[in-house]
Amino acid sequence: MITTLDWDHVSIASSDMKSASIFWQDLFGFEKLGEFHGDDINGATFAMPGRSHIGLEIIEPSGNDSYLRRFLDGPSGPGLHHLAFRVPSIEDAVKELRDSQIEPWGESIDDEGTKYAYIHPRSGGEGVLFQLYEADQAWNVHELFSDEEPGHLGITALNHICHVTASRDSTGDWYEKLFGLTTIWRSDSAESSNDPSRQVDFKSRLLDWPTGQSRIELLEPYGEDSFLHDFLDKRGPGLHHMTFQVSDFDQALNACRDRGINVFGGREGHTRGGHWRETFIHPRDSQGVLVQFFWEDTPGIWI
């Protein structure tokens, strides 16, 4: 099993880093930490509001020959690009990958002594690019902070990242074996996690990352008409959306409407005596990323 010390950041690919950076600061309340510029990509890093202590990275191609240009021009871009984790030992992580019949990709060491290895989406990563790095100090070292700006979404946590797969059980077992995740919920069939009487066109499984910072939600199509078939046919398995918890649902709705953003798929209900509300922001309104946000009046009732 690969030990992870920190879920360091979520990376988003964009053709216009400046525009994307302004958007994630202006609506979501992220705080910019810095920028980096390279021969292949440029990037900006951000601190996320709330308790998750996970950073955001926005990257753009720095030239026409950048590998990121191919990603952006393909079926997956722009949008969620990779997940990054700090590990205690790249050598141990690489050994674990090879013992699991996964050949690591892009092993390297930079001028500062940081060691890297990647799990390729099509070669062992279940459709997701994972960046692993070894360093004495995490890249994402921002202090936890609350976003008190009434014009922002009011994020309190990154609840989960959604990963669409053809088999939630095969992929879920992969996460458990390789990274030590723990399954905390699994639908019996295709019922909603918040309302067992409501049937949906997917089966789900929710796993907690060992660092306790966030979760991975796995969705598998259920039925011939599931919307996830189209996602898998066009993109293959991979990252689907980000889900944030917010402190005030009406504030979050108003923040979207004030910017001309129409949310969709809104629902609300009661679970174990508590009230919750949820909705989505379409990728065309959020720099290529499908965003879900929710509010709950009782901790832990929304899954």
N, C-alpha and C positions, 0 to 999 in steps of 0.2 A: 504494500500500500504506500502511496505517495503522501507524505505529511505536508500539509500546507500551513505556514505560519500566519499568512495574511491573504485575504481576498483583496488584492491591491486595487484593481480598477476594472471598469468596463470600458471598452474602446469602441468608438463610433467612427466610421469612415464617411468623409464628406468631400465634395468637390470644392467647397468653399468654407474653409476653417473659420474665417472671420465671421461670416454670417451665422454659421452654426454656433459659434461661441457666444455671440450676442443673444441668440435665441435661448440657449440653455441657462444663461445668466438671468435674462430678463423675465422669463416665465417660471423657470424651475428654481431659481434662487441659488444656483451653483456659484461658488466663488473661485475666480481664476487664480491659479498658483504660479503659472509660468508657461513658457513656450520652448520648443526645441526645433532645430532646423537641420536637415540632413540631405544627403545626396539623393535619397529615394523618397523620403516622406518628411513633412513638417507636422508638428503636433502642438496641442495646447492641453494643459492639465488643469483639473478643477477639483475642488473640495465639494462634497455632497452634503447638503443640510441633513440634520437628524443624527440618529444613533448608529447607523450601519458602519460608518467609517470606511466606506468604499469610495474610491476616487472615480472620476470620469476623465477619459482621454478622447480628444477629437483629433483625428489625423486626416491629412490631405496629401495627394501626390505632389512631389516637388519638381517633377519633370514628366514629359510625355512618355518616358520609358519606365516609369515607376510601376512596380507590381500592383500598387493600389489602384492605378488607373484601370487595370484589367478587372479588378474587383468591382469598381464603381460602374463600369460599362456592362458588367454581367448581370445575371438575374438577382443577385443578392444585395447589390448596392444601389444607392447609398443606404447606410443603416448600421446595425450592430455588426461589429467586425470580429472582436475576440474578447476573451476573458483572461485576466492576468493574475498570477498568484506567486507569492514569495515562498520559497522552499528552503529548508535548512541545508540541503546538499543537492546540487545538480547531479553529481555523480551517482548518488543514491537514487534520485528520481529517474535518471536515464537507465540505470540497472533495472529498476522496477518496471519501466516501460518495456524493456527488451524481454524481461522475464514474462511479461504479459503479451508477448508477440506483437508489440507495437514498436516500430522503428522511429525514434525521435528525429526531429527535423530541425535544422538551423542551429545546431550546437555552436556556441561561440563565447568569447570573452571580450569585453570592451576595454578601453584604455584605463578605466577606473577599477577594473578587476571584477566587475559584475559578470556572472556567468549566466548563460541563457540556454534554453532548449524549448522546443515547441512540439505540440501534438497536432499534426496536420488534420484538417477536417475530413479528408478523404483517405487518410492512412492511419486509422486508429482513433480519431477524435469524435466519432459518432456524428459527423457533420459540423462540429464546432472547432474553431482554432483556439487552442490553449497556449498561453505564454507562461512559462515557468522561469523564474530567475532566482539566483542566489546572491544576496548582498547582506552586509552587516546591518544595514538599516533599510527599512521599507521606503520605497519611493513616495508612497502616499503617507505623509507624516502630519497632515493637518489636524488641528485641534477640533474636537466635536463642537458643532455650533447649531443653534436653533435659528430658523429663518422667521423673523417676526415681521417681515415686510407684508402688509395687507394686500398688496397688488400681485404677490407671487402665489404659486400653487400651494405653498405651505407644507413641504415634504418633511416627514418625520422619520422615514425609513425606506430603504429599498427592500420591499418584501420578498420579491423573487425575480429571477430571470426565467423566461419560458423557453423551453427547448422542444421543438416538434420532432417527432420520430415515428417511424413505422411500427415500432414496438416499445411501449413504455416499460415493459418488464425487462426486455433485453438491455435497453439503455439504462434503466434504473439499476439493474444488477451491475452493469459496467461502472457506474458512478460509485456504487457501494464498495465494489471490490478494489477499484483503482485509487479512489480518493477518500474512501471511508465515510461517505455520506450515510445518513440514516433516514429511512422512509418514515414520514410522520403521518401520511394520509395516502390512501389508494382507493379510488372509486371501485365499487363492486362491479359496475358495468358502465353505463353512460349517464349517471345521475350527477346533478350539480353538487359541488362540494358544500354549498351553503343552503341548498334546498333539495333533499333527497327525492322529493316528489316531482321535481322538474327534470325531464330528460333532455340531454344535450347530444350533439353529434360528435362527441369525442370522449375518450377515456383518459383519466388523469392519474398522476402519481406525484406527490410532493415530497422532496427530500431536503433535509437540513444540511448545510455545509458545516464541516467540523469546527470551523472557526467561530460559528455562531453569528456571523455577520449578515447572512442572507440565505436564500433557498434556491433550489432549482425545481421548477415545475415542468413535468413531462406531459405532453399531450399527444395522443394517438388517435387517428381518425376512427370514427365509429359509424358504420352505415355508408352506403354508396354515395350519398349526397353530402357527406361531411365537407365543410369548407377547407379542411386540412389536406384533403386529397390534392386540391389545386396548388397549395403551398408546396407539398412534397413533389408534385409533378414538375413544377417550374423551378424550384430551388433545391430540392432534396432536403434531407434532414438538416436542422440547424436552429439557430437562435430566432425566436419569433417576436417576443415583446418584453418590455420592462414593466414591472408593477411597483408603484410607489404608494405608501400610506401617507395620508394627509391629515392635518389637524382639524381642518374645518372644510367640509365638503362644499358648502355654498360659496365660501371664499375661493376655492379652487375653480368652481364653475364660473364665477364672475371673472376670475383672472383670464380664463380662456375666452370668454365672450367679449371682454374688453379688447382683446387682440384679434377679434373676428374669427376665432377658432370654434367650430361647431363640434361638440363632443357627440359620441354615438354609443349605442349599446348600453345605455344606462339602466341599472336595476337597483332595487333596494329590498330589504327583507329583515326578518328577525330570526336569530339563531340563539338557542339556549337563553331566551329572554332578552337578548341584546339586539340593538338596531345597527344595520350597516347599509352603506350605499356605495355604488361603483359605477364607473363609466370608462370610456376610451377616447384617446386622441388619435386620429388617423395619421398614418405615416406622411401623407402629403402635407400635413400641417405641422409636423414635428421633425423636420430634417431627415425623413426617411425611416424614423423609428416609430413603431407602434407602441403607444404608451397607455397603460391602464393605471388608474388611480382609484383608491377606495378610502373610506372612512368607517370607523366602527366606534360605538360608544362604550363597548366593553372589550378589554384587551383579549385577543385570541379567538374571537368568535368568527372572524372572517378568514376563510381558507381559500 
